[in-house]
Each structure stands twice: as C-alpha cells, then as structure tokens.
C-alpha cells in the first residue's frame, strides 16, 4: 500500500488498520519496536487526514 493511497487510519484492539479504497493493512503494534512505532506514527500523522478519518488527529 502506498502512503498516498491511505484514506483512513483506525486503532482497533491493539492494532492499527490502514485502509485505502480497495485494501486494508493491519499492523500489530505489540510486535513493533517502540522507536519504530513512534517513527511510524509520526509518518502517518504527517498524512494530514481529516480527524474523522484518523485517530492520530489527537495524538501528540
């Protein structure tokens, strides 16, 4: 999945789910190194999706 395809980001039961028009990708956050997870969150937050499309709108 390309970053510019991501339309929606959810946090569900300890997982992040990235959705595009036709694809979904689940990231099991308990399996990701803490520093890598922070980098991923910064990258995803930079996508600047509307708050209703991303739980990251309120993430600091």
Backbone bond lengths (Angstrom), bond angles and torsions (degrees), N, CA, C in turn:
res aa  C-N    CA-C-N  psi(-1)  N-CA   C-N-CA  omega(-1)  CA-C   N-CA-C  phi
1 X - - - 1.451 - - 1.535 107.81 -
2 X 1.297 115.78 129.60 1.463 121.56 177.51 1.530 109.60 -81.69
3 X 1.325 117.10 146.32 1.463 120.59 -179.44 1.517 112.42 -57.28
4 X 1.318 117.33 -39.22 1.465 119.56 -177.63 1.528 113.13 -73.05
5 X 1.332 117.37 -6.76 1.471 121.54 176.64 1.530 112.10 -88.06
6 X 1.332 117.50 -17.98 1.465 121.20 -174.67 1.526 109.91 -67.35
7 X 1.328 114.59 125.09 1.463 121.31 -178.34 1.524 112.92 -114.02
8 X 1.329 116.71 -18.46 1.462 120.15 -173.91 1.531 108.40 -153.59
9 X 1.335 117.24 137.43 1.461 122.61 177.05 1.520 107.75 -128.00
10 X 1.337 116.01 125.70 1.460 121.42 -179.57 1.520 110.19 -123.23
11 X 1.315 116.34 155.31 1.450 121.93 169.06 1.523 106.30 -116.79
12 X 1.336 115.82 116.49 1.459 121.36 -176.01 1.527 108.94 -133.56
13 X 1.322 116.78 118.69 1.464 122.73 175.18 1.522 113.05 48.16
14 X 1.316 117.78 49.94 1.455 120.93 176.72 1.513 114.84 76.57
15 X 1.303 117.13 13.77 1.460 122.12 177.34 1.521 109.51 -125.97
16 X 1.312 115.81 153.09 1.460 121.15 169.95 1.516 106.87 -103.05
17 X 1.306 116.43 135.00 1.453 121.30 177.69 1.517 107.83 -119.29
18 X 1.318 115.28 119.25 1.459 122.59 178.18 1.517 106.83 -101.16
19 X 1.322 116.90 130.00 1.462 120.57 -178.42 1.523 110.63 -124.23
20 X 1.327 114.15 138.89 1.464 121.15 171.09 1.524 105.83 -114.96
21 X 1.307 117.18 -168.82 1.462 119.86 179.66 1.518 113.49 -61.00
22 X 1.342 116.92 -35.30 1.461 119.52 -174.82 1.523 113.98 -128.92
23 X 1.332 118.58 0.04 1.457 121.55 -175.74 1.519 110.96 -130.64
24 X 1.334 114.80 157.89 1.459 121.51 172.22 1.522 107.64 -138.20
25 X 1.329 115.90 140.83 1.457 121.31 179.05 1.517 108.53 -129.76
26 X 1.342 116.58 126.60 1.457 121.65 178.88 1.524 108.35 -101.08
27 X 1.336 115.88 131.42 1.459 121.84 175.81 1.520 107.26 -115.49
28 X 1.323 116.75 116.49 1.460 121.79 178.91 1.528 107.67 -82.29
29 X 1.331 116.16 102.75 1.454 120.50 -169.98 1.523 113.29 -67.60
30 X 1.325 118.65 -23.52 1.461 119.47 178.48 1.527 112.20 -72.24
31 X 1.329 117.93 -10.99 1.461 121.99 178.36 1.529 112.82 -98.83
32 X 1.334 116.82 -2.26 1.465 121.40 -176.42 1.526 109.53 -102.75
33 X 1.325 117.07 132.86 1.455 123.42 176.06 1.530 109.77 -54.05
34 X 1.326 116.79 141.22 1.468 121.79 -175.08 1.528 112.93 -56.71
35 X 1.312 118.03 -46.14 1.471 119.38 -178.73 1.528 110.95 -68.17
36 X 1.319 116.91 -36.03 1.468 120.03 177.09 1.517 110.62 -67.39
37 X 1.320 116.49 -37.13 1.456 120.73 178.71 1.527 110.55 -64.27
38 X 1.327 117.01 -41.71 1.467 120.02 177.38 1.523 111.35 -62.15
39 X 1.317 117.18 -40.46 1.471 121.40 177.74 1.524 110.44 -64.00
40 X 1.329 116.37 -41.92 1.467 120.83 178.52 1.525 110.33 -61.86
41 X 1.326 116.94 -45.42 1.461 120.52 -179.05 1.523 111.45 -63.37
42 X 1.316 117.45 -39.94 1.467 120.68 176.76 1.528 110.43 -62.19
43 X 1.321 116.06 -42.79 1.464 120.96 179.22 1.532 110.76 -63.06
44 X 1.328 116.61 -46.08 1.462 120.46 -178.85 1.528 111.30 -68.21
45 X 1.319 116.95 -37.26 1.463 119.76 177.96 1.526 110.65 -63.43
46 X 1.328 116.32 -32.16 1.451 121.63 178.99 1.518 113.68 -67.90
47 X 1.327 117.57 -10.49 1.464 120.81 178.02 1.519 111.38 -70.08
48 X 1.320 116.98 -18.09 1.461 122.39 174.99 1.528 112.80 56.25
49 X 1.325 115.08 48.52 1.463 120.30 175.08 1.531 108.94 -77.81
50 X 1.324 118.16 152.93 1.473 120.47 176.09 1.533 110.29 -59.09
51 X 1.313 117.67 150.77 1.462 121.92 -175.69 1.526 112.95 -57.06
52 X 1.317 117.83 -31.17 1.466 119.79 179.23 1.527 112.10 -75.41
53 X 1.326 117.51 -10.08 1.466 122.04 -179.77 1.524 112.67 -105.49
54 X 1.351 117.60 -4.11 1.462 120.00 -176.88 1.522 111.00 -153.05
55 X 1.317 115.65 127.85 1.464 119.65 175.38 1.525 110.82 -68.33
56 X 1.331 117.77 -13.61 1.459 122.06 -177.43 1.527 113.11 -75.08
57 X 1.294 118.03 -9.58 1.467 120.92 -179.70 1.521 110.79 -58.92
58 X 1.324 118.29 -29.51 1.456 121.71 179.83 1.527 112.42 -103.48
59 X 1.333 117.89 1.29 1.465 122.48 -179.39 1.518 110.15 -78.53
60 X 1.332 116.82 139.42 1.465 120.62 179.70 1.486 111.14 -110.88
